[in-house]
Amino acid sequence: MNPDTIRQLIEQGLPGARADVHGDDGVHFEATVVSEAFRGKLPLARHRMVYATLGERMGGEIHALALKTLTPEEAGSGNS
């Protein structure tokens, strides 16, 4: 598994989302995901939306994924 594949999975699963994924060891990753779909949702719900795009890869090929989930406005205000 690599960061670009994870980015593609997230962006395909959340249309209109923008994902920035990093990870050096192939199993632990960090992602910042910006999506309009996060508007009005609590962080836990946002994280579940991202995890759903990765399915059974979470806990398998992807051992850990640290997430930052933002709406476009949150990302534009310097919180990214």
N, C-alpha and C positions, 0 to 999 in steps of 0.2 A: 504494500500500500504506500502511496506517496501523496504529498500535499496537493498536487494538481488533480489527481483522481478524486480526492475528497472534495475539493472545490467544485469540480464538475458535478458530482453527485448532489451536493447541497444546492447548487444553482439550478439544476434540473428539477429537483424536488420542490423547490420554493421559487416558482417563476417570478422573475423580476428581482430576485435577491442578488446581492453582490457578496462574495465570500473571499476572504484573504486567509489562507491556511499555511501554517509553518510547522515543521517537524523534521528533526535531523536523524532520528533513529529508526524511522519506519513503523513505529507502533504508538508513540506518544506525540500528540499534535495539539496545536493551539489554533483557534479559528476566530476571526471577527466576521460576523455575518450582519449585513445591513439589509433590511427588508421592510417594505410598507406593511406586510402581513403581520408584523410584530406590534403595530399600533394598538394600544389599549390592552395589551396582554402583559401579564406579570412575567418576570424572568423565568420562572420554572416552566410556564407554558411555552415560552419562546424556545427554551432549550429542548423541550419535548418535540417541538416542530422540527428542529434541526436533526435531532436523533432519529426521527421517523424517516428522514431522507436517507439515512445510512443503514437502517434496518439491522439485520443480524451481524453486520460488520462490526458494530459496536460490541466490545467485549470479545471479539474474535480477532479479525485483522487489525482493528483499531483498539488498542488496550486502554487508551485514555485520550479524551478530547476536552481541552479547556476551552470554554466558549465565552465570547463577548457578543451579545446580541443587541442590535441597535436599530431604531427606525432611521430613515434618512435625516430627519431633523436632529435626532440625537447625535448622529455621526457628524453632521455639519457644525455642531456647536463645540467641537474640540474634544469630545469624549471618546474619540476613536483611538 
